[in-house]
Amino acid sequence: MADIFSHLNEVSLSIQGPDLTIIEVAERLQAFQAKLPLWKRRLETDNFANFPMLEEVISQSRTDNTEALSPSLRGNMVENLDRLQQSFKGYCSGDLNFELWIRNPFLADLNAISDDDLGEDGLIELKTIQMLRSDFNSKNVAEFWCSLTQANPRLVKRAMVALFPLATSYLCESGFSTLLAIKKTK
């Protein structure tokens, strides 16, 4: 459990901070979810690479002829990984896949966009203007889209929904931590 909580703490820290967008948070959560089946398969074959604390305990207590984990303990651990995976599905049940054109409009597959989508017109214009490509390469994604507010408001509005910084309690928590540290030093 200590190894799992360590991994959960890493994920939690990776989705906190200033300037994180919903896209970045979703990608990090998707990466964690994708790792769980791999960890389960590794655990089933006595590969404890993702569980360093467990591996240390096993190596200290293991004799040459003994099995690394009892089948019942391994089964419990696999079951707990399954439960963790299911619980993440509950938290992240919405569609966390954002359109590629938001990340890089110059790589967008226009054939994948519905003809009913009026944003396709704006993407066609965008992809044909070479100056915008160099502008895209010199700015971060949010700055690029903000620079297009006048030229293509429809696309900018859709892109900014995904790029707007995610509201978290990070700033409040870090402020309280700083206040607590200051108070302890006095």
Protein Blocks (a to p, Z undefined) as FASTA:
>chain_A
ZZmmmmmmmmmmmmgcehiafklmmmmmmmmmmmmmmmmmmmmnopaklmmmlmmmmmmm
pcfkbcfbafklmmmmmmmmmmmmmmmmmmmmpccbdcfklmommlpcfklpcfklmklm
mmmmmmmmmklmmmmmmpcfklmmmmmmmmmmmlmmmmmmmmpccddfklmmmmmmmmmm
mmmmZZ
